[in-house]
Amino acid sequence: MTQQTQKIVPNLWFNGNAEEAIDFYVSVFPDSKIHSVQRYPSSTEEGLAEFQKDLAGKVLTIEFSLAGYEFVAINAGPEFAPTPALSFFVNFDPSRMENPREQLDAMWEKLIDGGTALMPLQEYPFSKHYGWVQDKYGFSWQLMLTNPDGEPRPMIVPCLMFGGANNGRGQEAVDLYT
């Protein structure tokens, strides 16, 4: 299998706590690092909008990678909150890693601390070991022990769910996005 180029870079919106959250994620995921940090201007004289004055000099964005997958954190206000409609599959592949179940369990323990289990960590028809957690920052992660006989998968895969008024519109979205 050839390495595919990442085509989507998720931008995660945080309510003033992006720096704390990204430090946490980088400590939880293997092969992770912060690439760059941009800050808000220090004052309105330096280009800061009046409504942003509480953010003067604080982190604006953080470009980072988790398990080699690129993300951007946006440090702003309470205007937008994470929802499980956007989650991230985290695949633990026995054919590509040592002790995948133990690694999954260790990551689960870190992500569930201060968070909520959306689906408990247990066996399901589609995986011998799977759990869906919404972490203390509101983002959701679906940790799955994959079938080693299946196709290799990237460690992190974004998952977009369509429900409510958009239920059944997934194919329409795929057609638009591609």
mmCIF file of the C-alpha atoms, coordinates in Angstrom:
data_MODEL
# 
_entry.id   MODEL 
# 
loop_
_atom_site.group_PDB 
_atom_site.id 
_atom_site.type_symbol 
_atom_site.label_atom_id 
_atom_site.label_alt_id 
_atom_site.label_comp_id 
_atom_site.label_asym_id 
_atom_site.label_entity_id 
_atom_site.label_seq_id 
_atom_site.pdbx_PDB_ins_code 
_atom_site.Cartn_x 
_atom_site.Cartn_y 
_atom_site.Cartn_z 
_atom_site.occupancy 
_atom_site.B_iso_or_equiv 
_atom_site.pdbx_formal_charge 
_atom_site.auth_seq_id 
_atom_site.auth_comp_id 
_atom_site.auth_asym_id 
_atom_site.auth_atom_id 
_atom_site.pdbx_PDB_model_num 
ATOM 1   C CA . MET A 1 1   ? 0.000   0.000  0.000  1.00 0.00 ? 1   MET A CA 1 
ATOM 2   C CA . THR A 1 2   ? 1.336   3.438  -0.893 1.00 0.00 ? 2   THR A CA 1 
ATOM 3   C CA . GLN A 1 3   ? 1.324   6.335  1.548  1.00 0.00 ? 3   GLN A CA 1 
ATOM 4   C CA . GLN A 1 4   ? -1.543  8.744  0.802  1.00 0.00 ? 4   GLN A CA 1 
ATOM 5   C CA . THR A 1 5   ? -1.226  12.482 1.202  1.00 0.00 ? 5   THR A CA 1 
ATOM 6   C CA . GLN A 1 6   ? -3.507  13.957 3.833  1.00 0.00 ? 6   GLN A CA 1 
ATOM 7   C CA . LYS A 1 7   ? -6.163  15.986 2.008  1.00 0.00 ? 7   LYS A CA 1 
ATOM 8   C CA . ILE A 1 8   ? -8.167  17.327 4.949  1.00 0.00 ? 8   ILE A CA 1 
ATOM 9   C CA . VAL A 1 9   ? -6.575  19.277 7.810  1.00 0.00 ? 9   VAL A CA 1 
ATOM 10  C CA . PRO A 1 10  ? -9.111  19.467 10.645 1.00 0.00 ? 10  PRO A CA 1 
ATOM 11  C CA . ASN A 1 11  ? -9.357  22.843 12.370 1.00 0.00 ? 11  ASN A CA 1 
ATOM 12  C CA . LEU A 1 12  ? -10.470 22.428 15.977 1.00 0.00 ? 12  LEU A CA 1 
ATOM 13  C CA . TRP A 1 13  ? -12.110 25.410 17.729 1.00 0.00 ? 13  TRP A CA 1 
ATOM 14  C CA . PHE A 1 14  ? -11.237 25.935 21.395 1.00 0.00 ? 14  PHE A CA 1 
ATOM 15  C CA . ASN A 1 15  ? -12.716 28.296 23.955 1.00 0.00 ? 15  ASN A CA 1 
ATOM 16  C CA . GLY A 1 16  ? -9.490  29.960 25.103 1.00 0.00 ? 16  GLY A CA 1 
ATOM 17  C CA . ASN A 1 17  ? -7.801  26.715 26.186 1.00 0.00 ? 17  ASN A CA 1 
ATOM 18  C CA . ALA A 1 18  ? -6.132  25.550 22.944 1.00 0.00 ? 18  ALA A CA 1 
ATOM 19  C CA . GLU A 1 19  ? -2.611  25.642 24.348 1.00 0.00 ? 19  GLU A CA 1 
ATOM 20  C CA . GLU A 1 20  ? -3.542  23.446 27.319 1.00 0.00 ? 20  GLU A CA 1 
ATOM 21  C CA . ALA A 1 21  ? -5.518  21.044 25.105 1.00 0.00 ? 21  ALA A CA 1 
ATOM 22  C CA . ILE A 1 22  ? -2.809  20.641 22.476 1.00 0.00 ? 22  ILE A CA 1 
ATOM 23  C CA . ASP A 1 23  ? -0.148  20.027 25.123 1.00 0.00 ? 23  ASP A CA 1 
ATOM 24  C CA . PHE A 1 24  ? -2.461  17.298 26.451 1.00 0.00 ? 24  PHE A CA 1 
ATOM 25  C CA . TYR A 1 25  ? -3.102  15.698 23.023 1.00 0.00 ? 25  TYR A CA 1 
ATOM 26  C CA . VAL A 1 26  ? 0.594   15.726 22.119 1.00 0.00 ? 26  VAL A CA 1 
ATOM 27  C CA . SER A 1 27  ? 1.289   13.877 25.375 1.00 0.00 ? 27  SER A CA 1 
ATOM 28  C CA . VAL A 1 28  ? -1.426  11.274 24.640 1.00 0.00 ? 28  VAL A CA 1 
ATOM 29  C CA . PHE A 1 29  ? -0.786  10.392 20.982 1.00 0.00 ? 29  PHE A CA 1 
ATOM 30  C CA . PRO A 1 30  ? 2.435   8.790  19.697 1.00 0.00 ? 30  PRO A CA 1 
ATOM 31  C CA . ASP A 1 31  ? 4.524   10.520 17.008 1.00 0.00 ? 31  ASP A CA 1 
ATOM 32  C CA . SER A 1 32  ? 3.013   13.911 17.880 1.00 0.00 ? 32  SER A CA 1 
ATOM 33  C CA . LYS A 1 33  ? 4.379   17.428 18.026 1.00 0.00 ? 33  LYS A CA 1 
ATOM 34  C CA . ILE A 1 34  ? 3.604   21.109 17.851 1.00 0.00 ? 34  ILE A CA 1 
ATOM 35  C CA . HIS A 1 35  ? 4.835   22.649 14.599 1.00 0.00 ? 35  HIS A CA 1 
ATOM 36  C CA . SER A 1 36  ? 4.041   26.342 15.087 1.00 0.00 ? 36  SER A CA 1 
ATOM 37  C CA . VAL A 1 37  ? 2.186   28.756 17.334 1.00 0.00 ? 37  VAL A CA 1 
ATOM 38  C CA . GLN A 1 38  ? 0.742   32.092 16.227 1.00 0.00 ? 38  GLN A CA 1 
ATOM 39  C CA . ARG A 1 39  ? -0.377  34.715 18.714 1.00 0.00 ? 39  ARG A CA 1 
ATOM 40  C CA . TYR A 1 40  ? -2.957  37.473 18.695 1.00 0.00 ? 40  TYR A CA 1 
ATOM 41  C CA . PRO A 1 41  ? -1.522  40.995 18.427 1.00 0.00 ? 41  PRO A CA 1 
ATOM 42  C CA . SER A 1 42  ? -0.694  42.596 21.765 1.00 0.00 ? 42  SER A CA 1 
ATOM 43  C CA . SER A 1 43  ? -3.076  45.529 21.430 1.00 0.00 ? 43  SER A CA 1 
ATOM 44  C CA . THR A 1 44  ? -5.622  47.303 19.237 1.00 0.00 ? 44  THR A CA 1 
ATOM 45  C CA . GLU A 1 45  ? -2.772  49.521 18.027 1.00 0.00 ? 45  GLU A CA 1 
ATOM 46  C CA . GLU A 1 46  ? -1.064  46.397 16.661 1.00 0.00 ? 46  GLU A CA 1 
ATOM 47  C CA . GLY A 1 47  ? -4.174  45.210 14.783 1.00 0.00 ? 47  GLY A CA 1 
ATOM 48  C CA . LEU A 1 48  ? -6.245  43.513 17.467 1.00 0.00 ? 48  LEU A CA 1 
ATOM 49  C CA . ALA A 1 49  ? -9.992  44.018 17.027 1.00 0.00 ? 49  ALA A CA 1 
ATOM 50  C CA . GLU A 1 50  ? -11.807 45.567 19.980 1.00 0.00 ? 50  GLU A CA 1 
ATOM 51  C CA . PHE A 1 51  ? -13.890 42.413 20.588 1.00 0.00 ? 51  PHE A CA 1 
ATOM 52  C CA . GLN A 1 52  ? -10.658 40.398 20.874 1.00 0.00 ? 52  GLN A CA 1 
ATOM 53  C CA . LYS A 1 53  ? -9.009  42.550 23.551 1.00 0.00 ? 53  LYS A CA 1 
ATOM 54  C CA . ASP A 1 54  ? -9.235  39.747 26.158 1.00 0.00 ? 54  ASP A CA 1 
ATOM 55  C CA . LEU A 1 55  ? -7.095  37.608 23.814 1.00 0.00 ? 55  LEU A CA 1 
ATOM 56  C CA . ALA A 1 56  ? -4.254  40.140 23.426 1.00 0.00 ? 56  ALA A CA 1 
ATOM 57  C CA . GLY A 1 57  ? -0.921  38.326 23.176 1.00 0.00 ? 57  GLY A CA 1 
ATOM 58  C CA . LYS A 1 58  ? -2.499  34.896 23.722 1.00 0.00 ? 58  LYS A CA 1 
ATOM 59  C CA . VAL A 1 59  ? -2.322  31.934 21.355 1.00 0.00 ? 59  VAL A CA 1 
ATOM 60  C CA . LEU A 1 60  ? -4.344  32.401 18.150 1.00 0.00 ? 60  LEU A CA 1 
ATOM 61  C CA . THR A 1 61  ? -3.599  29.135 16.311 1.00 0.00 ? 61  THR A CA 1 
ATOM 62  C CA . ILE A 1 62  ? -1.441  26.069 16.835 1.00 0.00 ? 62  ILE A CA 1 
ATOM 63  C CA . GLU A 1 63  ? -0.388  23.824 13.971 1.00 0.00 ? 63  GLU A CA 1 
ATOM 64  C CA . PHE A 1 64  ? 0.321   20.343 15.314 1.00 0.00 ? 64  PHE A CA 1 
ATOM 65  C CA . SER A 1 65  ? 0.312   16.664 14.415 1.00 0.00 ? 65  SER A CA 1 
ATOM 66  C CA . LEU A 1 66  ? -1.025  13.640 16.266 1.00 0.00 ? 66  LEU A CA 1 
ATOM 67  C CA . ALA A 1 67  ? 0.323   10.257 15.162 1.00 0.00 ? 67  ALA A CA 1 
ATOM 68  C CA . GLY A 1 68  ? 1.653   12.059 12.090 1.00 0.00 ? 68  GLY A CA 1 
ATOM 69  C CA . TYR A 1 69  ? -1.809  13.467 11.175 1.00 0.00 ? 69  TYR A CA 1 
ATOM 70  C CA . GLU A 1 70  ? -1.936  17.274 10.767 1.00 0.00 ? 70  GLU A CA 1 
ATOM 71  C CA . PHE A 1 71  ? -4.365  19.507 12.704 1.00 0.00 ? 71  PHE A CA 1 
ATOM 72  C CA . VAL A 1 72  ? -4.841  23.212 13.441 1.00 0.00 ? 72  VAL A CA 1 
ATOM 73  C CA . ALA A 1 73  ? -6.196  24.482 16.770 1.00 0.00 ? 73  ALA A CA 1 
ATOM 74  C CA . ILE A 1 74  ? -8.038  27.800 16.781 1.00 0.00 ? 74  ILE A CA 1 
ATOM 75  C CA . ASN A 1 75  ? -8.027  29.569 20.136 1.00 0.00 ? 75  ASN A CA 1 
ATOM 76  C CA . ALA A 1 76  ? -11.041 31.866 20.289 1.00 0.00 ? 76  ALA A CA 1 
ATOM 77  C CA . GLY A 1 77  ? -14.224 32.091 22.311 1.00 0.00 ? 77  GLY A CA 1 
ATOM 78  C CA . PRO A 1 78  ? -17.444 30.215 23.079 1.00 0.00 ? 78  PRO A CA 1 
ATOM 79  C CA . GLU A 1 79  ? -19.076 30.856 19.673 1.00 0.00 ? 79  GLU A CA 1 
ATOM 80  C CA . PHE A 1 80  ? -18.663 27.235 18.541 1.00 0.00 ? 80  PHE A CA 1 
ATOM 81  C CA . ALA A 1 81  ? -18.445 24.017 20.551 1.00 0.00 ? 81  ALA A CA 1 
ATOM 82  C CA . PRO A 1 82  ? -17.300 20.551 19.479 1.00 0.00 ? 82  PRO A CA 1 
ATOM 83  C CA . THR A 1 83  ? -19.932 17.940 18.672 1.00 0.00 ? 83  THR A CA 1 
ATOM 84  C CA . PRO A 1 84  ? -19.737 14.153 18.234 1.00 0.00 ? 84  PRO A CA 1 
ATOM 85  C CA . ALA A 1 85  ? -20.971 14.707 14.648 1.00 0.00 ? 85  ALA A CA 1 
ATOM 86  C CA . LEU A 1 86  ? -17.256 15.247 13.966 1.00 0.00 ? 86  LEU A CA 1 
ATOM 87  C CA . SER A 1 87  ? -15.137 12.606 15.597 1.00 0.00 ? 87  SER A CA 1 
ATOM 88  C CA . PHE A 1 88  ? -11.855 10.882 14.894 1.00 0.00 ? 88  PHE A CA 1 
ATOM 89  C CA . PHE A 1 89  ? -11.353 7.160  14.491 1.00 0.00 ? 89  PHE A CA 1 
ATOM 90  C CA . VAL A 1 90  ? -8.091  6.080  16.088 1.00 0.00 ? 90  VAL A CA 1 
ATOM 91  C CA . ASN A 1 91  ? -7.105  2.707  14.652 1.00 0.00 ? 91  ASN A CA 1 
ATOM 92  C CA . PHE A 1 92  ? -4.892  0.307  16.570 1.00 0.00 ? 92  PHE A CA 1 
ATOM 93  C CA . ASP A 1 93  ? -3.729  -2.232 13.977 1.00 0.00 ? 93  ASP A CA 1 
ATOM 94  C CA . PRO A 1 94  ? -2.199  -5.477 15.312 1.00 0.00 ? 94  PRO A CA 1 
ATOM 95  C CA . SER A 1 95  ? -0.374  -6.002 12.001 1.00 0.00 ? 95  SER A CA 1 
ATOM 96  C CA . ARG A 1 96  ? 1.391   -2.624 12.289 1.00 0.00 ? 96  ARG A CA 1 
ATOM 97  C CA . MET A 1 97  ? 2.049   -2.057 15.993 1.00 0.00 ? 97  MET A CA 1 
ATOM 98  C CA . GLU A 1 98  ? 3.202   -3.876 19.084 1.00 0.00 ? 98  GLU A CA 1 
ATOM 99  C CA . ASN A 1 99  ? 0.698   -4.389 21.898 1.00 0.00 ? 99  ASN A CA 1 
ATOM 100 C CA . PRO A 1 100 ? -2.148  -2.506 20.168 1.00 0.00 ? 100 PRO A CA 1 
ATOM 101 C CA . ARG A 1 101 ? -4.791  -3.431 22.745 1.00 0.00 ? 101 ARG A CA 1 
ATOM 102 C CA . GLU A 1 102 ? -2.611  -2.195 25.603 1.00 0.00 ? 102 GLU A CA 1 
ATOM 103 C CA . GLN A 1 103 ? -1.859  1.026  23.686 1.00 0.00 ? 103 GLN A CA 1 
ATOM 104 C CA . LEU A 1 104 ? -5.586  1.524  23.032 1.00 0.00 ? 104 LEU A CA 1 
ATOM 105 C CA . ASP A 1 105 ? -6.416  0.954  26.721 1.00 0.00 ? 105 ASP A CA 1 
ATOM 106 C CA . ALA A 1 106 ? -3.718  3.421  27.824 1.00 0.00 ? 106 ALA A CA 1 
ATOM 107 C CA . MET A 1 107 ? -5.005  6.102  25.436 1.00 0.00 ? 107 MET A CA 1 
ATOM 108 C CA . TRP A 1 108 ? -8.592  5.456  26.551 1.00 0.00 ? 108 TRP A CA 1 
ATOM 109 C CA . GLU A 1 109 ? -7.618  6.017  30.206 1.00 0.00 ? 109 GLU A CA 1 
ATOM 110 C CA . LYS A 1 110 ? -6.046  9.376  29.358 1.00 0.00 ? 110 LYS A CA 1 
ATOM 111 C CA . LEU A 1 111 ? -8.901  10.572 27.122 1.00 0.00 ? 111 LEU A CA 1 
ATOM 112 C CA . ILE A 1 112 ? -11.698 9.445  29.483 1.00 0.00 ? 112 ILE A CA 1 
ATOM 113 C CA . ASP A 1 113 ? -10.147 11.357 32.429 1.00 0.00 ? 113 ASP A CA 1 
ATOM 114 C CA . GLY A 1 114 ? -12.544 14.297 32.795 1.00 0.00 ? 114 GLY A CA 1 
ATOM 115 C CA . GLY A 1 115 ? -14.488 13.121 29.726 1.00 0.00 ? 115 GLY A CA 1 
ATOM 116 C CA . THR A 1 116 ? -17.507 10.958 28.966 1.00 0.00 ? 116 THR A CA 1 
ATOM 117 C CA . ALA A 1 117 ? -17.910 7.532  27.380 1.00 0.00 ? 117 ALA A CA 1 
ATOM 118 C CA . LEU A 1 118 ? -20.282 7.826  24.406 1.00 0.00 ? 118 LEU A CA 1 
ATOM 119 C CA . MET A 1 119 ? -19.914 4.066  23.847 1.00 0.00 ? 119 MET A CA 1 
ATOM 120 C CA . PRO A 1 120 ? -18.139 2.070  26.572 1.00 0.00 ? 120 PRO A CA 1 
ATOM 121 C CA . LEU A 1 121 ? -14.837 0.375  25.825 1.00 0.00 ? 121 LEU A CA 1 
ATOM 122 C CA . GLN A 1 122 ? -15.858 -3.222 25.098 1.00 0.00 ? 122 GLN A CA 1 
ATOM 123 C CA . GLU A 1 123 ? -16.449 -5.756 22.312 1.00 0.00 ? 123 GLU A CA 1 
ATOM 124 C CA . TYR A 1 124 ? -18.877 -4.868 19.506 1.00 0.00 ? 124 TYR A CA 1 
ATOM 125 C CA . PRO A 1 125 ? -19.872 -6.774 16.332 1.00 0.00 ? 125 PRO A CA 1 
ATOM 126 C CA . PHE A 1 126 ? -17.500 -4.588 14.288 1.00 0.00 ? 126 PHE A CA 1 
ATOM 127 C CA . SER A 1 127 ? -14.514 -4.723 16.663 1.00 0.00 ? 127 SER A CA 1 
ATOM 128 C CA . LYS A 1 128 ? -13.226 -6.945 19.438 1.00 0.00 ? 128 LYS A CA 1 
ATOM 129 C CA . HIS A 1 129 ? -12.221 -3.801 21.360 1.00 0.00 ? 129 HIS A CA 1 
ATOM 130 C CA . TYR A 1 130 ? -13.796 -0.394 20.719 1.00 0.00 ? 130 TYR A CA 1 
ATOM 131 C CA . GLY A 1 131 ? -14.836 2.679  22.673 1.00 0.00 ? 131 GLY A CA 1 
ATOM 132 C CA . TRP A 1 132 ? -16.059 6.175  21.816 1.00 0.00 ? 132 TRP A CA 1 
ATOM 133 C CA . VAL A 1 133 ? -15.032 8.923  24.212 1.00 0.00 ? 133 VAL A CA 1 
ATOM 134 C CA . GLN A 1 134 ? -15.730 12.641 24.376 1.00 0.00 ? 134 GLN A CA 1 
ATOM 135 C CA . ASP A 1 135 ? -12.692 14.115 26.118 1.00 0.00 ? 135 ASP A CA 1 
ATOM 136 C CA . LYS A 1 136 ? -12.539 16.937 28.668 1.00 0.00 ? 136 LYS A CA 1 
ATOM 137 C CA . TYR A 1 137 ? -12.211 19.474 25.817 1.00 0.00 ? 137 TYR A CA 1 
ATOM 138 C CA . GLY A 1 138 ? -15.387 18.225 24.105 1.00 0.00 ? 138 GLY A CA 1 
ATOM 139 C CA . PHE A 1 139 ? -13.771 16.432 21.147 1.00 0.00 ? 139 PHE A CA 1 
ATOM 140 C CA . SER A 1 140 ? -14.666 12.834 20.447 1.00 0.00 ? 140 SER A CA 1 
ATOM 141 C CA . TRP A 1 141 ? -12.398 9.919  19.620 1.00 0.00 ? 141 TRP A CA 1 
ATOM 142 C CA . GLN A 1 142 ? -13.437 6.435  18.483 1.00 0.00 ? 142 GLN A CA 1 
ATOM 143 C CA . LEU A 1 143 ? -10.677 4.048  19.563 1.00 0.00 ? 143 LEU A CA 1 
ATOM 144 C CA . MET A 1 144 ? -10.766 0.737  17.715 1.00 0.00 ? 144 MET A CA 1 
ATOM 145 C CA . LEU A 1 145 ? -8.699  -2.415 17.650 1.00 0.00 ? 145 LEU A CA 1 
ATOM 146 C CA . THR A 1 146 ? -8.773  -3.163 13.923 1.00 0.00 ? 146 THR A CA 1 
ATOM 147 C CA . ASN A 1 147 ? -8.879  -6.547 12.228 1.00 0.00 ? 147 ASN A CA 1 
ATOM 148 C CA . PRO A 1 148 ? -5.300  -7.412 11.201 1.00 0.00 ? 148 PRO A CA 1 
ATOM 149 C CA . ASP A 1 149 ? -6.675  -9.311 8.182  1.00 0.00 ? 149 ASP A CA 1 
ATOM 150 C CA . GLY A 1 150 ? -8.276  -6.153 6.803  1.00 0.00 ? 150 GLY A CA 1 
ATOM 151 C CA . GLU A 1 151 ? -6.663  -3.380 4.803  1.00 0.00 ? 151 GLU A CA 1 
ATOM 152 C CA . PRO A 1 152 ? -4.121  -1.243 6.654  1.00 0.00 ? 152 PRO A CA 1 
ATOM 153 C CA . ARG A 1 153 ? -5.658  2.028  7.842  1.00 0.00 ? 153 ARG A CA 1 
ATOM 154 C CA . PRO A 1 154 ? -4.164  5.326  8.894  1.00 0.00 ? 154 PRO A CA 1 
ATOM 155 C CA . MET A 1 155 ? -4.011  5.669  12.660 1.00 0.00 ? 155 MET A CA 1 
ATOM 156 C CA . ILE A 1 156 ? -6.353  8.716  12.638 1.00 0.00 ? 156 ILE A CA 1 
ATOM 157 C CA . VAL A 1 157 ? -9.325  9.101  10.298 1.00 0.00 ? 157 VAL A CA 1 
ATOM 158 C CA . PRO A 1 158 ? -11.865 11.962 10.564 1.00 0.00 ? 158 PRO A CA 1 
ATOM 159 C CA . CYS A 1 159 ? -15.488 10.854 10.756 1.00 0.00 ? 159 CYS A CA 1 
ATOM 160 C CA . LEU A 1 160 ? -18.338 13.156 9.697  1.00 0.00 ? 160 LEU A CA 1 
ATOM 161 C CA . MET A 1 161 ? -21.830 12.074 10.716 1.00 0.00 ? 161 MET A CA 1 
ATOM 162 C CA . PHE A 1 162 ? -25.000 13.392 9.151  1.00 0.00 ? 162 PHE A CA 1 
ATOM 163 C CA . GLY A 1 163 ? -28.095 13.411 11.353 1.00 0.00 ? 163 GLY A CA 1 
ATOM 164 C CA . GLY A 1 164 ? -31.087 15.574 12.109 1.00 0.00 ? 164 GLY A CA 1 
ATOM 165 C CA . ALA A 1 165 ? -32.013 17.731 9.095  1.00 0.00 ? 165 ALA A CA 1 
ATOM 166 C CA . ASN A 1 166 ? -28.964 16.348 7.258  1.00 0.00 ? 166 ASN A CA 1 
ATOM 167 C CA . ASN A 1 167 ? -29.746 12.671 7.898  1.00 0.00 ? 167 ASN A CA 1 
ATOM 168 C CA . GLY A 1 168 ? -29.245 10.651 4.733  1.00 0.00 ? 168 GLY A CA 1 
ATOM 169 C CA . ARG A 1 169 ? -27.237 13.389 3.006  1.00 0.00 ? 169 ARG A CA 1 
ATOM 170 C CA . GLY A 1 170 ? -23.808 11.772 3.403  1.00 0.00 ? 170 GLY A CA 1 
ATOM 171 C CA . GLN A 1 171 ? -23.477 10.802 -0.265 1.00 0.00 ? 171 GLN A CA 1 
ATOM 172 C CA . GLU A 1 172 ? -24.505 14.319 -1.293 1.00 0.00 ? 172 GLU A CA 1 
ATOM 173 C CA . ALA A 1 173 ? -21.717 15.687 0.921  1.00 0.00 ? 173 ALA A CA 1 
ATOM 174 C CA . VAL A 1 174 ? -19.163 13.259 -0.520 1.00 0.00 ? 174 VAL A CA 1 
ATOM 175 C CA . ASP A 1 175 ? -20.149 14.284 -4.046 1.00 0.00 ? 175 ASP A CA 1 
ATOM 176 C CA . LEU A 1 176 ? -19.832 17.970 -3.158 1.00 0.00 ? 176 LEU A CA 1 
ATOM 177 C CA . TYR A 1 177 ? -16.510 17.580 -1.311 1.00 0.00 ? 177 TYR A CA 1 
ATOM 178 C CA . THR A 1 178 ? -14.897 15.459 -4.007 1.00 0.00 ? 178 THR A CA 1 
# 
